[in-house]
Amino acid sequence: MRIGICGAGVGGLATAYGLMSLGYEVDIFERASELRTTGAGFNLWPNAGRAIHELGLRDQYERISVKLDRYIELDSEGKELFSTDTSNWPQKYGAPAVGLYRPELAKMMVDAVGLENIKFDHDVASVENKGEKAVCHFTNGQSYEADAIIGADGINSKVREQLVGGVNFQPNELYAYRFRSIIKLDDVDVDPAAQTGFYDRGGWFSYIPIGMGKAYWFGSVSGAETFDDFVEFFRGWERTPIPETLDKTKPEALVKSPLQDVNGIPYKWTHGRITIIGDAAHPMIPDMAQGASQTFVDAQVIRDVFTSPKNVEDALKKYEKARREVASSVVKISQKGLFLGPYNVDPIAIRYENEIEPLTKFAQKN
Ligand SMILES: Cc1cc2nc3c(=O)[nH]c(=O)nc-3n(C[C@H](O)[C@H](O)[C@H](O)COP(=O)(O)OP(=O)(O)OC[C@H]3O[C@@H](n4cnc5c(N)ncnc54)[C@H](O)[C@@H]3O)c2cc1C
């Protein structure tokens, strides 16, 4: 059986790897001309870790990730508001929360599937079910036929557009942008085994160790449109390491990402022999840092439903049944925002334990 995957992000590659390990013939199509080697840091949670272990990538994952043993939240004066020990999460949840460098994660996934198996410069224009096959058409005029097609083409998915039309995005009301970069871990006075966040009304800033002597920082400020606005907001936070970090951040190393709220996830993911995964299926605001974690779970479930499928349509329906309701809940949970935001939610580590982990148990029961 042959399966086509549109998009070579973490979701497309993890799904390809799972299907290849079952012996399927898999073709991966990517719009870009080459592998993306830029990017900042990433935070992945135990639910992602368990899926990655299940997919058979545990050793590679452990090599590139830094286990987070603590979550610490402080205020703008550097006074501790909250801290929790997460060092027992591998025993409790089967995998740790980790920080990692995004290009290392991309490289890990490409090494797993083989660079030669990715067809770059293939921009998906449309997809269709045709008899016993699914067909993908590219903007270069070429077409491709397979037994199933999986749309892993990210937040502005063309495959999703074909299946269910558009998804309504609106700029996030509180924080329009997330600013992010990488700094030397030695240059910042934070716990090297913790995610350390500084919060106040109107803005926040967080550090995560990501290995190779680096730390990832990321934050948002209400009303900040430019990096200068962002820097200005933190100028008075002198008892925190933030002003110095921002001084050391070179503008060319800065990543500025718009934050968009989504008005409900697509009402269905699967049509015949075509389905969607990852951000194509469940775009979400990154406040719970769950987008990629959920995407790895999608990949694992796709692998599971294709282990001994009755037929392709049935396998894809089973995948959607196992994942859509859970992912929809995670999208809603993510929309409640962050600690000290307007919804008075708990710190993220507590929310992971209380709100995200129970969904895993729910999914297993179904
Ligand atoms: C600011 C920010 C911070 C985040 N932090 C975290 C975090 O810490 N932890 C976490 O778990 N998640 C985080 N996320 C979410 C995470 O980045 C996504 O959920 C994850 O990348 C989704 O993976 P994906 O494979 O579905 O999509 P993507 O990674 O976007 O990959 C999609 C791929 O498809 C390709 N493509 C697009 N269109 C086409 C086309 N027409 N034809 C062919 N190829 C196409 C793209 O080039 C790309 O390679 C964050 C997101 C943002 C915006």
The ligand as a Gaussian input file, in Angstrom:
#p B3LYP/6-31G(d) Opt

LIG

0 1
 C        5.338000      30.944000      18.605000
 C        5.070000      29.473000      18.633000
 C        5.641000      28.683000      19.620000
 C        5.368000      27.306000      19.681000
 N        5.929000      26.569000      20.671000
 C        5.594000      25.263000      20.768000
 C        6.159000      24.466000      21.803000
 O        6.986000      24.926000      22.611000
 N        5.763000      23.161000      21.896000
 C        4.854000      22.607000      21.023000
 O        4.510000      21.424000      21.165000
 N        4.343000      23.333000      20.011000
 C        4.693000      24.633000      19.864000
 N        4.191000      25.361000      18.828000
 C        3.322000      24.688000      17.848000
 C        4.126000      23.875000      16.838000
 O        5.073000      24.687000      16.175000
 C        3.193000      23.249000      15.811000
 O        2.069000      22.695000      16.466000
 C        3.879000      22.153000      15.019000
 O        4.966000      22.680000      14.311000
 C        2.876000      21.523000      14.043000
 O        3.545000      20.608000      13.211000
 P        2.984000      20.317000      11.749000
 O        3.895000      19.287000      11.187000
 O        1.529000      20.056000      11.816000
 O        3.123000      21.703000      10.971000
 P        4.435000      22.478000      10.541000
 O        5.539000      22.239000      11.478000
 O        4.008000      23.889000      10.273000
 O        4.842000      21.797000       9.146000
 C        4.051000      21.937000       7.984000
 C        4.948000      21.648000       6.769000
 O        4.135000      21.636000       5.601000
 C        4.758000      22.414000       4.599000
 N        3.683000      22.909000       3.705000
 C        2.808000      23.922000       3.941000
 N        1.994000      24.083000       2.910000
 C        2.337000      23.152000       1.984000
 C        1.851000      22.827000       0.707000
 N        0.832000      23.502000       0.136000
 N        2.432000      21.808000       0.024000
 C        3.491000      21.105000       0.590000
 N        3.991000      21.397000       1.789000
 C        3.417000      22.391000       2.499000
 C        5.485000      23.500000       5.355000
 O        6.529000      24.069000       4.563000
 C        6.006000      22.724000       6.553000
 O        7.253000      22.117000       6.304000
 C        4.486000      26.721000      18.729000
 C        3.922000      27.507000      17.718000
 C        4.212000      28.866000      17.665000
 C        3.574000      29.706000      16.573000

